[in-house]
Amino acid sequence: MTVRDADLPTPVETQAQIRLAEAVVARNYAPLPVVVTDADGAWVRDIEGRRYLDCLAGYSALNFGHRHPRLIAAAEQQLHRVTLTSRAFHHDRLGPFCRDLAELAGLETVLPMNTGAEAVETAIKLVRRWGYEAKGIEPGRAKIVVAADSFHGRTTTIVGFSSDHEARSGFGPFTPGFVTVPFGDADALSAAVDDETAAVLLEPIQGEAGVIVPPDGYLSAVRALTRQQDVLFVADEIQSGLGRTGTTFAVDHESVRPDVLILGKALGGGLLPVSAVLATRDVMRVIRPGSHGSTFGGNPLAAAVGQAVVALLDTGEYQERARALGEALAAGLHELVGQGLTAVRSRGLWAGVDVEPDLMSGRQLCERLLGRGLLTKDTHGQTVRLAPPLVITRSEIEWMIEQLADALADGREAQHHG
Ligand SMILES: *Cc1c(COP(=O)(O)O)cnc(C)c1O
């Protein structure tokens, strides 16, 4: 059920849309009671005509904001030429897109897919086959080391190594071959790696877990260790990559280059699902015709939009915005610790804030923020994630922090009177 603050009655049109959705849409989400009809840049508008600052940005799929003019133009041009060929034929958009993306990432080859989970699955297949063919692991024995509290998607293989009970319960039996270690602990990782380990798969910063930034030196330690042990380092930058943290990739903060890089979300510019697995030529060599594919992966429309996304990042402008505005965001949020927040974690324009449990839940804070014109999303009970589009302005960030401060103050007020 969707509940809204008692002092904020849900308007009639919104109610009607929610009732319709609740009747016919599977309940795999519990959306906030707002019905979006259109959007532009960092702002969305609901069916009642009210505006909201989008501080979730499609879980970072909207890094460049809603309907970025350059991305819309790239899509529109392509719509008038060709949108789908299948990979049975070449088309003139795929090579240029993959060339530019590989160059952006400092890797050599690209395997285009659609969604994030598909790209993670693709990386799992890639590193396992590399483990057998290049490293010489006994058939059927390859292991992948993963981190506790990770989020890599929703397929059966991926939820099989998730530590989130709700994400996995009832979906087994699961795929074997995964070993879980605590995130941020290089010694634990080192102890888990052996001759049968094909790869280590990590989010450089854990998004879904609440924007968990590992200790300084962790990613470089993982890089050194995997190199020593002839193990591939796979970075899932589906949420952390493409400008979000103030650098093109989150691994750039430690100048680390993984062997395999997984991208998604913002790669599609908020227009359509575009994901990719990038790797060195040497690793990608194990993928041969017939061993992997996708009907839609690398289609002309996706490639046109993806290439336009890479062009936006090539300027460095968005990374710089995320870095500079991220400092303002962090400073503002840290002021609220002790004022309703117990902790703030952030990098670039990406923050996880923990709400005082006595005050309200993360969900309740999101509901209060909705009433104040801010779209946010809670995670794991007490945490709220803030990840506005990178096109957000400094004054909009200040306004966002004001609303957050006021929503927390409202909560304290309600507590006194309750
Ligand atoms: C969102 C996400 C995925 C899954 O992407 P989908 O497009 O939803 O399948 C995988 N890994 C990370 C780190 C993500 O944030």
PDBQT file of the ligand as one rigid body, heavy atoms in Angstrom, charges set to zero:
ROOT
HETATM    1  C1  LIG A 501      21.525  -1.216 -11.517  1.00  0.00    +0.000 C 
HETATM    2  C2  LIG A 501      22.725  -2.064 -11.352  1.00  0.00    +0.000 A 
HETATM    3  C3  LIG A 501      22.833  -3.306 -12.002  1.00  0.00    +0.000 A 
HETATM    4  C4  LIG A 501      21.699  -3.901 -12.804  1.00  0.00    +0.000 C 
HETATM    5  O1  LIG A 501      21.330  -3.117 -13.896  1.00  0.00    +0.000 OA
HETATM    6  P1  LIG A 501      19.907  -3.368 -14.621  1.00  0.00    +0.000 P 
HETATM    7  O2  LIG A 501      19.972  -2.496 -15.836  1.00  0.00    +0.000 OA
HETATM    8  O3  LIG A 501      18.844  -2.945 -13.659  1.00  0.00    +0.000 OA
HETATM    9  O4  LIG A 501      19.832  -4.819 -14.943  1.00  0.00    +0.000 OA
HETATM   10  C5  LIG A 501      24.004  -3.996 -11.851  1.00  0.00    +0.000 A 
HETATM   11  N1  LIG A 501      25.025  -3.515 -11.116  1.00  0.00    +0.000 NA
HETATM   12  C6  LIG A 501      24.957  -2.331 -10.477  1.00  0.00    +0.000 A 
HETATM   13  C7  LIG A 501      26.117  -1.859  -9.691  1.00  0.00    +0.000 C 
HETATM   14  C8  LIG A 501      23.802  -1.571 -10.554  1.00  0.00    +0.000 A 
HETATM   15  O5  LIG A 501      23.710  -0.417  -9.896  1.00  0.00    +0.000 OA
ENDROOT
TORSDOF 0
